[in-house]
Amino acid sequence: TARGADCTAIFSDRRYAFNANQSVNEQYLIEKMCSLTSPPDIIILEGFKNSDYPKIEVMRKSISTKSVCKKESILCTAADFTEAPYADLPHFSADQARKIADYIIQNLKTCDKIS
């Protein structure tokens, strides 16, 4: 492009990183990651609020106290306010990183939403 490369790669004999300037959807991205010789144990995505993948919805009071994700895809919520958006889903304070991590680990073992 006029301002730089459309594609960049950094690599060594054991690792690589690839950055391309093209549109992709989460399904393509996840399939690519899962097709690696050593696929990841967990994939954490940010910004795919409309996807069906299990998610932790993170909310900030300064932006909104209302959920914007499909409820059926939400595992729990985390926010900088105490009022839980859904009474039937776990709700964490955004600064409870250890409790959120424990909840993720618990759900990795039991979540039927994960394929």
N, C-alpha and C positions, 0 to 999 in steps of 0.2 A: 504494500500500500504506500501511499504518499508519505505516511508518518512512521512506517516501520514494517516489520515482518508480519506476514499473515500467520506464520507458524514458527514456533521455537521449540527446541529440544535440548535438554541437558542430560548427559548420560555418562556412565562409567561401565566397567565390566560387570557390575552387579546391580545397578540401579538406573532408572531413567525417569524423567519428568517431561511431559509433552504438553504444550500449550498451543491451541489452534484457535483462530478467529472464525468461528462458525457457530451456527445455531444447533443446539442439541436439546433433547428432552431427557428427563430423568431416567426413563426406561433404557434408552441408548447408553447413557452413562453407567448405569448399574450393570447392564449386560457386559459392557467393556471391562468393568472392574472385576466382575465375577469370572470372566474368561481368562484372566491372568493365570500364569503358571502357579502362583501362590496367591489365590484370592484372599481378600480381607475377611476377617472374622466379623467385622461390623462396618457398616457404611453409614456415616452421619452426613445427611444432606441439609442444606439451609436454603430456604426460599421456595420450597415446593408445597405450598399450603393447599393446593387443590388436588394433590396426588392422593392415591389410596394407600400409600405406604404408612406404616405406623409412625406416629410422631408425638413429640412433646411440643405443645404449643407454648411459646414464650411470649408474654405480653408485658407491655410497659404502660403504666397509667397515663403517661404524657401523650401516648398515641391512641390507645383504646382499652377499655376494660371488657370489651365484647370479643368473643371468639370469632375468628374469620376462617377457620378450618372446618372440614366436614367432621361432625362429632364422631361418626363411626370409625374414623381413622386416628383419633386422638387417644393416646395411652394415658396421658396426664397433662396437667398444665403447670406452668411456672410463671410467676409474676412478681412485680414489685408492689403488689397490693394483696390484701388478705381475703377478699371476697372471691370465692371460687366460682368460675363461670358455670360449672356443672356440678350439682350436688352429688352425682353418682360417679364422678371421676376423681382420682387423687389430684390434689393441688399442693404445690410446693412454693415456698418463697424462693425468688430467683437467686438468693444468696445461700441456698441449701445444696451446694454442689455435691457434697458427699451423699446426702439422702437421694438426690436425683440419680447419681451414679449407681447407687445400690438398687434403686428401682429399675434402672435400665438392665443391670445384670440379672435381676430376678425375672424380668420379662424376656430376656434373651433365652432363658431356660424353658419358659412356659408359653410364650406368645404364639398362638396359632395363626396370627396374621402374617408372620414372617415366613417366606418361602425359601 
